[in-house]
């Protein structure tokens, strides 16, 4: 490079530094988050794409849905690897292991504590805070001194926005001086037009596909005109806010940043893994990756490594209720008698609705600071939106005096069934003696692929084709048709089942949906694509990492925790 060329490059870099210093320096002062002093550490940024399987990422790259990520991979700026997330293939288990190094006793997205008679769901902040307190016993999280955006666990981050487990959650608007950041963010003409334009585009596109879905089996309500607009608005706003927060953190030299974009997972559940609506969310996430990476490159106040990963995938699915005309819990109740007291509560993940509830709480902070005229407008808007957000049955306060005989907790194609005849976990032989016909009738049901339970220090798995697997410590005995084979490598499936049944809070009976020859799995929720169990793309997420990090051969999310801990912690 000649002297003149080098001088021009240096001038351009200096200009970019000045631009970012003027732009983000003011914003950092307004949110009360000054820059972090230089400490010589290399930082890392994790962009999580919730629910995107390795195979479906390849499809998105080849179809042109993610051109920027494709460029990073094709130019070997990032290397792409598949990895196995294990059982359960759910965000709480995987994020717990990535951030704290353990997923012990997290048997799904929903489970039940028989001893305390407490139903647990990974949507309740109080339960996630309690769970994180237990996770911390394993050691510090990987985000110590860093930031967490839209996650279930904060990884010991200093700043946690919309992170359910945060012990000291920060309100986005409460942390500003007056209305400064709100005005800078939303009343910026370019940013405001982008938010409005993207919201209208997502809304109109969703309405179009809802009309198409009216003529085929689906899990949507085609006549619902309000919820798609609400979902589009909150998803666009949250995506803008978390991307903006990451870029501000890069300016501030935050050592560890973890942000989760979860819109793809929600769209995959509703529409399918490669549906145009789902691919549209990936296009938007790809643009956010480009913005973050451009900030990382143009303002290198701290050197950062960029990682793009997913926590699990999604397997195309067909709901159990479509085959049997009833939920799994209702099916079990019918086999055991009408006098049975059944507890079966589950709802759509509803990320957009959860974000809307969060924004309503944020608006309460803003309303108190507005002049009376604007306060009345904001209050009317608050009430209007609040009336149109359905209550979430799973986050209501539970009656601790209520005693159910049978509790069914489902996580996609994985179900845990608990029998409250004893506060301890039951062995499979005890279930068979207490309910003599239940196991046979379950295995005969259209859509159930495997039943598993404890057998002393072993695990016993029964397949719908009549085969049996006995899983011991380092031993696997198969009789008849191998019930584990449809779900992947039998040795690996056996290991994951044994690990799951070792959890005190795993069900007395574990049920897996049947894997079909067409690649679809039966799910116990109302979903077109699903995860939570094992088998198919749900078990194989991806990670794209800097070339000097690999090769990454992660058999379980704990391996990623060790990667971040060994490379970036001191």
C-alpha positions in Angstrom: 0.0 0.0 0.0 1.4 3.4 -1.0 1.9 6.3 1.4 -1.0 8.3 -0.2 -3.4 5.3 -0.1 -2.5 4.6 3.5 -3.1 8.2 4.4 -6.5 8.2 2.8 -7.4 5.0 4.7 -6.3 6.5 7.9 -8.3 9.6 7.3 -11.4 7.5 6.6 -10.9 5.5 9.7 -10.5 8.6 11.7 -13.6 10.1 10.2 -15.6 6.9 11.1 -14.3 7.0 14.6 -15.3 10.6 15.0 -18.8 9.9 13.6 -19.4 7.0 15.9 -18.0 8.9 18.9 -20.3 11.8 18.3 -23.4 9.6 17.6 -23.1 6.9 20.2 -21.2 9.0 22.8 -24.2 11.2 23.3 -26.6 8.2 23.5 -24.3 6.4 26.0 -24.4 9.5 28.2 -28.2 9.8 28.0 -28.7 6.1 29.1 -26.2 6.6 31.9 -23.9 3.9 30.5 -20.4 5.4 30.1 -17.7 3.7 28.0 -15.7 0.9 29.7 -12.0 1.5 30.1 -9.5 -0.5 28.0 -8.5 -3.7 29.7 -6.7 -5.6 26.8 -9.4 -8.3 26.7 -10.8 -9.5 23.4 -14.6 -9.4 23.5 -17.3 -11.5 21.8 -20.7 -11.0 20.3 -23.2 -13.8 20.1 -26.2 -13.4 17.7 -28.6 -16.3 18.4 -31.2 -17.2 15.8 -33.8 -19.1 17.9 -35.0 -22.3 16.4 -33.0 -22.4 13.1 -31.6 -25.9 12.3 -28.4 -26.4 10.5 -30.2 -27.9 7.5 -32.7 -25.1 7.3 -29.9 -22.5 7.6 -28.3 -24.2 4.5 -31.6 -23.8 2.7 -31.9 -20.1 3.7 -28.3 -19.5 2.5 -28.9 -21.2 -0.8 -32.3 -19.5 -1.4 -30.8 -16.1 -0.9 -32.7 -15.3 2.3 -29.5 -14.5 4.2 -27.0 -12.9 1.7 -24.8 -11.3 4.3 -24.3 -14.4 6.4 -23.7 -16.3 3.2 -21.0 -13.9 2.3 -19.3 -14.1 5.7 -19.2 -17.9 5.3 -18.2 -18.1 1.7 -15.3 -15.7 2.3 -14.2 -17.8 5.4 -14.7 -14.9 7.7 -16.9 -17.3 9.6 -16.8 -21.1 9.5 -20.1 -23.0 9.8 -20.5 -26.2 11.9 -23.5 -28.3 13.0 -23.7 -29.4 16.6 -26.1 -31.5 18.7 -28.2 -29.8 21.4 -29.4 -33.0 23.0 -32.7 -33.7 24.9 -34.7 -31.6 25.6 -34.2 -29.4 22.5 -35.5 -26.3 24.2 -34.2 -22.8 24.8 -34.2 -23.0 28.6 -32.1 -26.1 28.7 -29.7 -25.0 25.9 -29.2 -21.4 27.1 -28.7 -22.6 30.7 -25.9 -24.9 29.5 -24.3 -22.3 27.2 -24.3 -19.5 29.8 -23.7 -21.5 33.0 -22.3 -24.9 31.8 -25.2 -27.1 33.0 -28.7 -28.0 32.0 -29.3 -30.5 34.9 -32.9 -30.8 36.0 -34.3 -28.7 33.1 -36.4 -31.5 31.5 -38.3 -29.3 29.0 -40.0 -26.0 28.4 -42.7 -27.1 30.9 -42.3 -29.5 33.8 -43.6 -30.3 37.3 -42.2 -30.5 40.7 -44.0 -33.4 42.4 -42.6 -32.7 45.9 -43.7 -29.1 46.0 -46.7 -29.7 43.6 -45.6 -26.8 41.4 -46.0 -26.5 37.7 -43.1 -24.7 36.0 -43.0 -23.0 32.6 -40.1 -21.1 31.1 -42.2 -18.0 30.7 -42.5 -16.9 34.3 -39.7 -14.5 35.4 -40.0 -15.5 39.1 -39.4 -19.2 38.2 -36.6 -18.4 35.8 -34.9 -16.2 38.5 -35.1 -19.1 40.9 -33.7 -21.5 38.3 -30.8 -19.2 37.5 -30.0 -19.0 41.2 -29.5 -22.8 41.1 -27.5 -22.5 37.9 -25.1 -20.1 39.4 -23.9 -22.8 41.8 -22.1 -24.2 38.9 -20.0 -21.1 38.5 -20.1 -17.6 36.9 -21.9 -17.0 33.7 -20.1 -16.2 30.4 -21.6 -12.7 30.3 -20.0 -11.3 33.4 -19.6 -7.6 32.9 -21.6 -7.8 29.6 -25.1 -7.4 28.2 -28.0 -9.7 27.5 -30.9 -9.0 25.2 -34.1 -11.0 24.8 -32.8 -14.1 26.6 -34.2 -16.5 29.2 -31.0 -16.2 31.4 -28.7 -13.3 31.8 -25.4 -15.2 32.1 -24.5 -12.8 35.0 -24.6 -9.8 32.6 -24.5 -6.2 34.0 -27.2 -5.1 31.6 -30.2 -7.4 30.9 -33.1 -6.1 28.7 -36.1 -8.4 28.4 -34.3 -11.2 30.0 -36.6 -13.3 32.2 -34.2 -14.4 34.8 -32.5 -11.0 35.4 -32.3 -10.4 39.2 -32.1 -6.6 38.6 -33.9 -6.1 35.3 -33.5 -2.7 33.7 -36.4 -0.9 32.1 -35.4 0.4 28.7 -37.1 3.7 29.2 -36.6 3.9 32.9 -32.8 4.0 32.5 -32.8 7.2 30.4 -32.6 10.7 31.7 -36.2 11.9 31.2 -37.4 11.1 27.7 -34.0 11.5 26.0 -33.4 8.1 24.6 -37.1 7.5 23.7 -37.1 10.7 21.6 -33.7 9.9 20.0 -34.7 6.4 19.1 -38.3 6.7 18.0 -38.5 10.3 16.8 -35.5 10.0 14.6 -37.1 10.4 11.2 -35.2 7.7 9.4 -35.6 5.2 12.3 -39.3 6.0 12.7 -40.0 5.6 9.1 -38.2 2.3 9.1 -40.1 1.0 12.1 -43.5 2.0 10.5 -42.6 0.7 7.1 -41.4 -2.6 8.3 -44.4 -3.0 10.6 -46.9 -2.4 7.7 -44.9 -4.7 5.4 -44.9 -7.5 7.9 -48.6 -7.0 8.6 -49.7 -7.0 5.0 -47.5 -10.0 4.1 -48.9 -11.9 7.1 -52.5 -11.1 6.2 -51.9 -12.3 2.7 -50.6 -15.7 3.8 -53.4 -16.0 6.4 -55.9 -15.8 3.6 -53.9 -18.5 1.7 -53.8 -20.6 5.0 -57.6 -20.4 5.1 -57.8 -23.1 2.4 -55.5 -25.6 4.1 -55.1 -27.2 7.5 -53.3 -24.7 9.8 -53.0 -23.6 13.4 -53.9 -19.9 12.6 -57.1 -17.9 12.9 -57.5 -16.4 9.4 -60.2 -13.9 10.6 -58.0 -12.4 13.3 -56.9 -9.0 12.0 -55.6 -7.3 15.2 -53.1 -9.8 16.6 -51.0 -9.9 13.3 -50.6 -6.1 13.5 -49.7 -6.2 17.1 -47.2 -9.0 16.6 -45.6 -7.1 13.6 -45.3 -3.9 15.6 -43.7 -5.4 18.7 -41.4 -7.7 16.8 -40.1 -4.8 14.6 -39.7 -2.5 17.6 -37.9 -5.1 19.7 -35.6 -6.1 16.8 -34.7 -2.4 16.4 -34.1 -1.9 20.1 -32.0 -5.0 20.6 -29.9 -4.3 17.5 -29.5 -0.6 18.6 -28.5 -1.8 22.1 -25.8 -4.2 20.7 -24.3 -1.4 18.5 -24.3 1.0 21.5 -22.5 -1.7 23.6 -19.8 -2.1 20.9 -19.1 1.6 21.2 -19.0 1.3 25.0 -16.5 -1.6 24.7 -18.7 -4.1 26.6 -16.7 -7.3 26.8 -19.5 -9.8 26.2 -22.8 -9.4 24.3 -25.5 -12.0 23.7 -28.6 -11.1 21.8 -31.4 -13.5 20.8 -33.6 -13.0 17.8 -36.6 -15.3 18.4 -39.1 -14.3 15.6 -38.0 -17.1 13.3 -38.9 -19.8 15.9 -42.3 -18.3 16.4 -42.9 -18.1 12.6 -41.7 -21.7 12.1 -44.2 -23.0 14.7 -47.0 -21.2 12.9 -46.1 -21.5 9.2 -43.3 -24.1 8.8 -39.5 -24.0 8.6 -39.1 -22.9 5.0 -42.3 -21.0 4.5 -41.9 -17.5 2.9 -43.1 -15.8 6.2 -40.4 -17.7 8.2 -37.7 -16.9 5.5 -38.8 -13.3 5.7 -37.8 -13.1 9.3 -34.4 -14.5 8.4 -33.9 -11.8 5.8 -34.5 -9.2 8.5 -32.2 -10.9 11.0 -29.5 -11.1 8.3 -29.8 -7.3 7.9 -29.3 -7.0 11.7 -26.2 -9.2 11.6 -24.9 -6.9 8.8 -25.5 -3.8 11.0 -23.8 -5.3 14.0 -20.9 -6.6 12.1 -20.4 -3.3 10.3 -20.3 -1.5 13.7 -17.8 -4.1 15.0 -15.5 -3.5 12.0 -15.8 0.2 11.7 -15.4 1.1 15.3 -12.8 -1.4 16.7 -12.3 0.2 20.1 -12.3 -3.3 21.5 -11.5 -6.3 19.2 -14.6 -8.5 19.0 -15.2 -12.0 17.7 -18.6 -12.5 16.1 -20.5 -15.8 16.6 -23.9 -16.6 15.0 -25.6 -19.7 16.4 -28.9 -21.3 17.1 -30.0 -23.1 20.3 -32.0 -25.8 18.5 -33.8 -26.5 15.3 -37.3 -27.2 14.3 -38.7 -30.5 12.8 -41.7 -30.3 10.5 -44.6 -31.7 12.6 -48.3 -32.6 12.7 -50.3 -32.0 15.9 -51.4 -35.0 17.9 -54.8 -33.4 18.2 -55.2 -33.5 14.5 -54.9 -37.3 14.5 -56.9 -38.1 17.6 -59.2 -35.1 17.9 -58.1 -34.6 21.5 -55.0 -33.4 23.4 -52.6 -35.9 24.9 -53.8 -35.0 28.4 -57.4 -35.6 27.4 -56.5 -38.9 25.8 -54.8 -40.1 29.0 -57.8 -38.9 31.0 -60.2 -41.0 28.9 -58.0 -44.1 29.4 -58.0 -43.7 33.2 -61.6 -42.8 33.9 -63.9 -39.8 34.1 -63.3 -39.2 37.8 -59.6 -38.3 37.1 -58.4 -34.8 38.0 -56.2 -33.7 35.1 -53.8 -30.7 35.0 -52.9 -29.9 31.4 -52.2 -26.3 30.5 -50.1 -25.1 27.6 -50.4 -22.3 25.2 -48.5 -21.0 22.1 -45.0 -19.7 22.9 -46.3 -16.2 21.9 -43.0 -14.3 21.9 -44.7 -11.3 20.2 -47.5 -11.3 22.9 -44.9 -11.6 25.7 -43.1 -8.6 24.1 -46.3 -6.7 23.9 -46.9 -7.2 27.7 -43.4 -6.1 28.3 -43.9 -2.9 26.3 -47.1 -2.1 28.3 -45.1 -2.3 31.5 -42.5 0.0 29.8 -45.3 2.5 28.8 -46.3 2.8 32.5 -42.9 4.3 33.2 -43.2 6.7 30.2 -46.7 7.8 31.0 -45.7 9.2 34.4 -43.3 11.6 32.7 -45.6 13.0 30.1 -47.6 16.2 30.1 -51.3 15.8 30.9 -52.4 16.0 27.3 -49.9 13.4 26.0 -50.6 11.3 29.1 -54.2 11.0 28.2 -53.3 9.9 24.7 -50.7 7.4 25.9 -53.1 6.1 28.6 -55.8 5.5 26.0 -53.4 3.7 23.7 -52.3 1.6 26.7 -55.8 0.5 27.5 -56.6 -0.2 23.8 -53.6 -2.6 23.5 -54.1 -4.1 26.9 -57.7 -5.2 26.0 -56.4 -6.9 22.8 -53.7 -9.0 24.5 -55.2 -12.3 25.7 -54.2 -13.4 29.2 -51.4 -16.1 29.4 -52.9 -18.9 31.4 -49.4 -20.4 32.0 -48.1 -17.3 33.9 -51.0 -17.0 36.2 -50.5 -17.6 39.9 -51.1 -21.2 40.7 -53.3 -22.5 43.6 -50.8 -24.4 45.7 -53.7 -26.2 47.5 -55.0 -27.7 44.3 -54.2 -31.4 44.1 -54.2 -33.1 40.7 -54.0 -36.8 40.2 -52.3 -36.6 36.8 -50.2 -33.8 35.5 -49.2 -33.6 31.8 -46.6 -31.1 30.8 -45.7 -30.9 27.1 -42.8 -29.4 25.2 -43.5 -29.9 21.5 -43.1 -33.6 20.7 -41.9 -34.4 24.3 -44.3 -34.9 27.1 -43.8 -35.6 30.8 -46.6 -37.3 32.7 -46.7 -37.2 36.5 -48.9 -39.3 38.8 -49.5 -37.7 42.2 -49.9 -40.9 44.1 -46.4 -40.3 45.6 -44.1 -37.2 45.8 -41.2 -39.3 44.5 -40.5 -40.3 40.9 -42.2 -43.6 40.0 -40.6 -46.6 38.3 -42.2 -47.7 35.0 -43.3 -51.0 36.6 -45.2 -49.0 39.3 -47.0 -47.0 36.6 -48.0 -50.3 34.9 -49.3 -51.8 38.1 -51.3 -48.7 39.1 -52.7 -48.1 35.6 -52.7 -51.6 34.0 -54.1 -50.6 30.5 -52.5 -47.2 30.1 -49.1 -48.2 28.5 -50.7 -50.4 26.0 -53.3 -47.9 25.0 -50.8 -45.2 24.7 -48.6 -47.3 22.4 -51.6 -48.1 20.3 -52.5 -44.4 19.9 -51.9 -42.9 16.5 -49.0 -40.5 16.9 -47.1 -41.8 19.9 -43.7 -43.3 19.1 -42.0 -44.1 22.4 -42.6 -44.4 26.1 -39.8 -44.3 28.6 -39.5 -44.6 32.3 -37.2 -45.5 35.2 -36.4 -49.1 36.1 -34.2 -48.8 39.2 -30.9 -47.6 38.0 -31.8 -48.2 34.3 -34.2 -46.6 31.8 -36.7 -48.7 29.9 -38.0 -47.5 26.5 -41.0 -49.1 24.8 -41.7 -48.5 21.1 -45.0 -48.5 19.2 -43.9 -51.4 17.0 -43.4 -53.6 20.0 -39.6 -53.3 20.6 -38.0 -52.6 24.0 -34.7 -50.9 24.9 -33.1 -51.3 28.3 -30.5 -48.5 28.9 -28.0 -49.1 31.6 -24.7 -47.5 32.6 -22.8 -48.0 29.4 -25.0 -50.8 28.2 -27.9 -50.9 25.7 -30.0 -54.0 25.3 -32.5 -54.2 22.4 -35.4 -56.7 22.0 -37.5 -56.6 18.9 -37.7 -53.5 16.7 -35.3 -50.9 18.1 -37.6 -48.1 19.5 -34.7 -45.6 19.5 -33.7 -45.9 15.8 -36.3 -43.5 14.4 -34.8 -40.7 16.5 -31.2 -40.9 15.4 -28.1 -42.9 16.4 -29.5 -45.3 19.0 -26.4 -45.0 21.2 -26.8 -41.2 21.3 -30.5 -41.4 21.8 -30.1 -43.9 24.7 -27.6 -41.6 26.4 -29.9 -38.6 26.1 -32.9 -40.5 27.4 -30.9 -41.9 30.3 -29.7 -38.4 31.2 -33.2 -36.9 31.0 -34.7 -39.6 33.2 -32.0 -39.0 35.8 -33.5 -35.6 36.5 -35.7 -35.6 39.6 -38.3 -33.4 37.8 -38.6 -35.6 34.7 -41.9 -37.3 34.4 -42.8 -40.7 35.8 -43.6 -41.4 32.2 -41.8 -39.7 29.2 -43.6 -39.7 25.9 -42.1 -38.9 22.5 -44.2 -38.2 19.4 -43.8 -40.6 16.5 -41.3 -39.9 13.7 -43.0 -40.4 10.3 -41.4 -41.6 7.1 -42.0 -38.2 5.6 -39.7 -36.6 8.1 -42.5 -35.1 10.2 -42.8 -35.7 13.9 -46.0 -35.8 15.9 -46.1 -32.9 18.4 -48.3 -32.4 21.4 -48.8 -28.7 20.8 -50.6 -26.9 18.0 -47.5 -26.4 15.7 -46.6 -26.9 12.1 -42.9 -27.2 13.1 -41.8 -28.2 16.6 -38.9 -28.8 18.9 -38.3 -30.0 22.5 -37.9 -33.7 21.8 -35.3 -35.5 19.8 -35.0 -36.6 16.2 -34.8 -34.7 12.9 -33.6 -31.1 12.5 -34.7 -30.1 16.0 -31.7 -31.9 17.4 -29.1 -30.2 15.1 -28.6 -26.5 15.4 -25.5 -24.6 14.0 -22.7 -22.3 15.0 -20.8 -19.9 12.7 -17.5 -19.0 14.4 -14.3 -17.1 13.5 -11.8 -19.3 11.6 -9.3 -19.3 14.4 -11.8 -20.8 16.9 -12.7 -24.1 15.1 -13.1 -26.8 14.4 -16.1 -27.0 16.7 -17.4 -30.5 17.5 -20.0 -29.8 20.1 -22.0 -32.7 21.4 -24.2 -30.8 23.8 -24.4 -27.1 24.7 -22.0 -27.5 27.6 -19.2 -27.6 25.0 -20.0 -24.1 23.9 -19.9 -22.9 27.5 -16.4 -24.3 27.8 -15.4 -22.6 24.5 -16.5 -19.1 25.7 -15.2 -19.7 29.2 -11.7 -20.8 28.1 -11.3 -18.3 25.3 -12.7 -15.1 26.9 -12.6 -15.4 30.7 -9.7 -14.4 32.9 
